Amino acid sequence: MAFTKAWRDFRRMQDVAVAASALIYAGAVIHAFSVLPGGGALIARHALVWPAGAALASFALPLLILPLRRGLARYVWMSFVAGFGQTAVSVLTGVGLLIAAAGFIYWQVAAVATGGRYPTAVFAGYAAGIGILAAQSVLVRWLERDPEARKRIEE
């Protein structure tokens, strides 16, 4: 089956968004281990364990609960129709949003050094975002098997 260039670009952008956000998160965790107080076990719990639960829930729930899956699939389809990931502007916008979120995490981690709150929620929120991006990437593959969508994405 041969897909249109627009669909291939869109699918690739979905995968790149997941990979880029995961790499940004990994960098933030490495940064956290170098600057946060409390020792490795505390940092691991706040930057890895709790956020892993958020990522898993935000990945699995939209795929397992039919109304959520339909809603997210509709959103993914509308993103494709709107041209996300198919133009330089949309790619740069997506990357810009990921960089802004990374900057926020780094800022929150740095704030702990001056008496700020431990950034557990920031890590969990970003991890949940990665889970949603991963679910969207899976739904792209599911849309490829949908007969109605295939009519519009095949060459």
C-alpha positions, 0 to 999 in steps of 0.5 A: 500500500502506497500512501500520499506524501502528505500522510507519510510526512504526517506519520513521520512527524508524529513519530519524531514528536514522540522521539524528540519529547522523550529525548528532551525528557531524558535530558531533563532527568539527567539535569535533575540528577545533577542539581536536585537535592535529596539523593538518587532514590528521591530524584528517581521517584519524582522524575522517573517512577511517578511520571512513568505512571502518568505516561502509561496512563495517558498512553493506555487509557485513550487506546483502551477506552473507546470514547477516548480513542474515538475522540483522539483519533478524530483529533489526529485525523483533524490534525492531518487534514489541517496540515500538521507535520506537512509544512515547515511552519507546522514542523517548526511550531511543533518543535518550538512547543517541545522546546518551550516545554523543555525550558519550563522543566529546566526552569522548574528544576533550577528553581528548586535550588533557590527554595522552589517546590520539588518539580514532581508535577512538572515531570509527571505532566511532561511524561503524560504529554509523551504518553498522549503523543505516543498514543497519537502515533499508534492511532496514526497506524490504526487510521491507516487500516480504516477504510474511509481514511485509506481512501484519502491517504492512499495514492 
